[in-house]
Amino acid sequence: MEYFEKTINIDEPVENIYSVIANINHYPDFLPYCISTTIMSIDNDIITARINFDFYRMKISICTKNKNTKYESIQMKLIDGPFSKFNAVWLFSETTSSSTQIKYSMEYTVLNPLIALLIKKNINTFIEKFIEAFRRQIKSQRN
């Protein structure tokens, strides 16, 4: 099993950050490699969603059940996808009224050896691109 964790601080209120990250429907508008999303179901604070990616002409689809605790966390559990195991968590901590610490962690095991190699070699690049895309989107929501 592989594990990845990243913590960053963004000079934005937690409400702004949470609303962008929790809004899965808008991911194709700004998130690298994301080509489409589908909300399968919403039951109070539980959202089941599918996100489709195109990583260098390799189509990858992942479906997760997400438990959203408004302005605090998003916990993701695998339903199906290229993983035999996948759990991820976004944690949001307000440091001041206009600054937020975000911690993203995930643990995963990939079924396909080719996808496993692609992810392992590029995980830092992927996450940095995702974080930068989220930062830009959060900033654009302010303007």
C-alpha positions in Angstrom: 0.0 0.0 0.0 1.2 3.5 -0.9 0.6 6.6 1.3 0.7 10.3 0.3 0.2 13.4 2.4 0.4 17.1 1.6 -0.3 20.1 3.9 -0.6 23.7 2.5 -1.8 27.0 3.7 -4.0 29.2 1.6 -4.9 32.8 2.4 -8.6 32.3 1.9 -11.5 31.7 4.4 -12.3 28.0 5.0 -15.8 28.5 3.5 -14.3 29.6 0.1 -11.9 26.7 0.0 -14.4 24.0 1.1 -17.0 25.2 -1.4 -14.6 24.8 -4.3 -13.2 21.4 -3.3 -16.6 20.0 -2.4 -18.1 21.1 -5.8 -17.3 18.0 -7.8 -19.5 19.1 -10.7 -17.1 21.9 -11.6 -13.9 19.8 -11.6 -13.8 19.4 -15.4 -13.7 23.2 -15.7 -10.4 23.5 -14.0 -8.8 20.3 -12.7 -6.0 18.9 -14.9 -6.7 15.5 -16.5 -10.4 15.6 -15.4 -12.7 15.1 -18.3 -16.0 14.5 -16.6 -17.8 14.0 -13.3 -21.1 12.4 -12.3 -22.9 12.7 -9.0 -24.5 9.3 -8.5 -26.4 10.1 -5.3 -26.7 12.6 -2.5 -27.9 11.5 0.9 -27.6 14.3 3.5 -23.8 14.7 3.9 -22.9 11.5 1.8 -22.1 12.0 -1.9 -21.4 9.2 -4.2 -19.5 10.5 -7.3 -17.6 9.3 -10.3 -14.6 11.3 -11.7 -13.2 10.4 -15.1 -9.6 11.3 -15.9 -7.4 11.1 -19.0 -3.8 10.7 -18.0 -1.7 10.8 -21.1 -4.3 9.0 -23.2 -5.0 6.5 -20.4 -8.6 6.7 -19.3 -9.2 6.2 -15.6 -12.5 6.3 -13.8 -12.9 6.3 -10.0 -16.1 6.2 -8.0 -16.0 7.2 -4.3 -18.5 7.6 -1.5 -17.7 10.9 0.2 -18.6 12.0 3.7 -18.7 15.8 3.8 -18.5 17.6 7.1 -19.0 21.2 6.1 -15.9 23.4 6.5 -14.1 20.6 8.3 -13.4 17.5 6.1 -14.2 15.4 3.1 -13.6 11.6 3.6 -13.5 9.5 0.4 -13.8 5.7 0.3 -13.5 3.7 -2.9 -16.5 2.1 -4.6 -14.8 1.2 -7.8 -11.8 2.2 -10.0 -8.3 1.2 -10.8 -7.5 0.6 -7.1 -7.9 -2.4 -4.9 -7.8 0.1 -2.0 -8.3 3.8 -1.9 -9.1 6.1 1.0 -8.5 9.8 1.0 -9.2 12.7 3.4 -9.3 16.5 3.0 -9.0 18.3 6.3 -9.7 22.0 6.6 -8.4 24.0 9.6 -9.1 27.7 9.8 -5.9 29.4 11.0 -7.3 32.9 10.9 -10.6 34.4 9.6 -8.9 34.7 6.2 -6.4 31.8 6.1 -6.9 28.0 6.0 -4.6 25.0 6.4 -5.5 22.2 4.1 -4.2 18.6 4.6 -4.8 16.0 1.9 -3.9 12.4 2.6 -4.5 9.2 0.7 -3.6 5.6 1.0 -4.0 3.4 -2.0 -3.1 0.1 -3.8 -3.4 0.0 -7.6 -4.6 -3.1 -9.4 -3.0 -2.4 -12.8 0.9 -2.5 -12.7 1.1 0.1 -15.5 -1.2 2.5 -13.7 0.7 1.8 -10.5 4.0 2.8 -12.1 2.4 5.9 -13.7 1.0 7.0 -10.4 4.1 6.2 -8.3 6.4 8.1 -10.7 4.2 11.1 -11.1 2.2 11.4 -7.8 4.0 14.6 -6.7 3.6 16.2 -10.1 -0.1 15.2 -10.2 -0.8 16.5 -6.7 1.1 19.8 -7.3 -0.9 20.4 -10.5 -4.2 19.6 -8.7 -3.3 21.9 -5.7 -2.4 24.7 -8.1 -5.6 24.3 -10.0 -7.6 24.4 -6.8 -5.7 27.5 -5.7 -6.5 29.3 -9.0 -10.1 28.2 -8.9 -10.5 29.4 -5.3 -8.9 32.8 -6.2 -11.1 33.1 -9.3 -14.2 32.6 -7.1 -13.2 35.6 -5.0 -13.0 37.9 -8.1 
